[in-house]
Amino acid sequence: MKKITIYLLIITAAMLPVSCDKGFEDLNRNPFESVETDIGPLFNKVTASLVLGWNEQFYVNNEALYRYTELGALTQYAWPNINIGTEEIWTNYYTTLAVIRDIERRFRDYRGSQDELVNARAMLKILLAVKTFRVTDLFGDIPFFDAGRGFESLEYARPKFDSQEDIYLFLLDELEWAEEHIDATASPTTSAGVPLFSLATYDNLFHGDMMRWRRFANSLRLRYAMRMSNRLPEKAGEIISGVVTGNKPLLTGTGNDVVMSPAAQGWQNDAVNWSFREHGKLRMGETIWRMLSNNDNPDGSGIFDPRAYIFFETNNANEWRAFPQIITPSTPSEGGVPYQLHRDNSYSVKGLACTFSPFNYYLIREEKTIPEILMTVAEVKFILAEAYFRGIGVAQDQSMAQGLYAEGMVASMTYW
């Protein structure tokens, strides 16, 4: 009897861990939240990641890129912590890349025919190209081919760096595949008559308009072929020639610009206003002023480009005055509060120390209607103009280049 009692105690003790674990999965699950997701919501997450981060705009755009591109002038080097912004770019990209790899895995495991996925695959390839080109343009060589796959195997935990050239060529091939395989008919089906898998419900860029996805893919091929034209001229010319002579559809006409729109997509662009307000050191520079006005008259009588009134505004004395592009010991000091929220109610108060023209307050203040631009019709026109001007992929034609440049200017002014 004593042995039986001991055996029962041992058996009971052995069962205790099992009893503690049993049923806890359901107990810890929120009945009002899904524990799994599908391709559509994941795709939507990738699209949402195209919105620029707050630290990226503050430390990278405002403190560095405006100055390097001379689209604006920095009045004081006050925020050198660029690593904060680059870390955000890095985190955004690789977090999203893992989501893209997950969608690719789900495509591979799709129970229907792979032919049903051509449009969805093309859309994902295009978004992957948009995000990856941007990051490699900023950093050069980056981990890519094995990156974002840590959930697949530990061998991908520390992915190697890949060359920018290999990444460029791969993505350009992916864009070509996307352009060639997209079915933009009204009700696309496979050769067997099965409707294609659609992401239209989750497509916040083009709302299922596959022809616009084709136009975007071809326009991106033009952009990045032109960017590598000095390094790989033959390959760049081949791509540009294929797009132009093949009459591939491009972003053309009014309303075909590709943007992240707060109003249309249900988000609020708080970051731009915050970054300008907290940073406070950006003004209109001499370089961009030369592109907008043919003289330095403070009354603006030399302005020939109406976009000057959209991008910038006058100083505290209601005068147009450009800040020197390069700071020297003799550069005047600049201050004021042209980006603070008090201007919602007291627009004219920019601060007595605001002696140089700031960026247009309304352009950086509006949080619901001003979009973040991915690509414009104007840019496509300018790329084509450069191709004809330099004879890259097409016969050199100065007249054609001038015409396309003029069309680009009109497209830009129409957009703004």
Secondary structure, DSSP 4 states (H G I P E B T S, - for coil): -HHHHHHHHHHHHHHHHHHHHTTHHHHTS-TTS-S---HHHHHHHHHHTTSPPHHIIIIIIIIIIHHHHTSSEES------HHHHHHHHHHHHHHHHHHHHHHHHHHHT-SS-GGGGHHHHHHHHHHHHHHHHHHHHHHSSEE-TTTT-TTT-GGGSSPPEE-HHHHHHHHHHHHHHHHHH---SSS-B-TTSPBPP--GGG-TTTTT-HHHHHHHHHHHHHHHHHHTTTTSHHHHHHHHHHHHHTT---S-STT--EEE-HHHHT---HHHHHHHHHH--EE-BHHHHHHHBSS--TTSTTB--TTHHHHB---TTS---PBPSS--TTSPP----TTSGGGGT-TT---TT--SPPBPHHHHH--SSPPEEEE-HHHHHHHHHHHHHHTSSS---HHHHHHHHHHHHHHHHHH-
